[in-house]
């Protein structure tokens, strides 16, 4: 998993092969964030983001890297949740709030 842009640009994180979820591809992330950048200035507007079904946390770390004020990552799988926590500890950020739980219960 690689961070495309922002303060953690080019940083790589090794996702265990045993994971059911796969990181979002670089191509998909580039396209997603090209669209989002037309609507938001992540740093100037103090954007808050919610990453449901966070999986490996690929989108969450990209949001943090680009300057989101707060990112909430909700993931049900214990191993995936632990991986997201590990990645956020490695980059020493307190902007991301990983939540271990069911997305549908969290939304309620």
N, C-alpha and C positions, 0 to 999 in steps of 0.2 A: 504494500500500500504506500502510495507516494502523495505528498502534499503538493498541489499544483502551484499555488501562489500565496503571497502574504509573508508574514514574519517567519513561518516555518517552511518556506518554499524549498523544494527538493529534499526535504526530510523524508526518510523511508522508515517504515515500521513493518516488521515481519509478522504476517498473519499466519497462525498455525494452520497447517493443511487439514487438520481434523475438523475445522469449523464448517458448519452447514452454510453459513452466509459467506458471500464473497464480497470483497471491497468493490465499490463503484469504480468502473473503469475511468482512466484519465480522460478519455474522449467524452464520456457521459458527464463527468464533473465539469470539464471545460465548457461544454454546451450549456449545462444547467447554470453555471455561474456567469456566463456571458449574458444570458437572459436576465438573471437576478441583478447584475450590475447596471442594467438599464433602468431598473426600478429603485434600487437602493444604493446609497453610499454607506457601506457597513460601518465605517469608522465615524463619519460625521453625524449620522442619524441615530447613533446608539441603538442599533438593531438588536432585537431579542428574537431568538429562533428556537423552534421546537422540532427536534429530530425524532419522529416516531418510528418504531421498528428500526432502531439505530444500527443493528447488525454489528459490523466491525468498527463503527464510529468514523468511517471515512468522511462522510459529509460533515459530521460534528467538528472534527479536527480542521477541516477546510474552512468552516465558518469561524472558528476561533482564530485561525491563522489570518483570516482576512479582516479581523477587527470587530467581530460581533461583541456587543456589550455583555450578552448572556446567551448561553446555549444550554438547553435542557435535552438530554439524550435518554430516551426511554427504551429499554431492552429487557426482554423477558428471560432470554437464555443466560444462565449463570456464567458460563465461560466467556461469552461475548461481552457481558457486562464487566467482568473482571478485566478483559482486554482493554475496553474503553477506559476504565479507571487507570490502568497501567500506562496507557498512552498519554493521558492527561497529566499524570504524575511526572512522566519523563519530560514533558515540555514545561512543567512547572507552572501550570495555569490554574487559576481559581474561577475562571469565567465559565467553564463547563460544569454542569450539574448532572452527573449520570444517575439515573434512577433504575433500579432493578425491579421490574414489575410488568404487569400486563397493561398494554396500551389502552385497551378499552376501559379498564377500571380507572386508569389514570385520567382519561378524558372526562369521565363522570365526575 
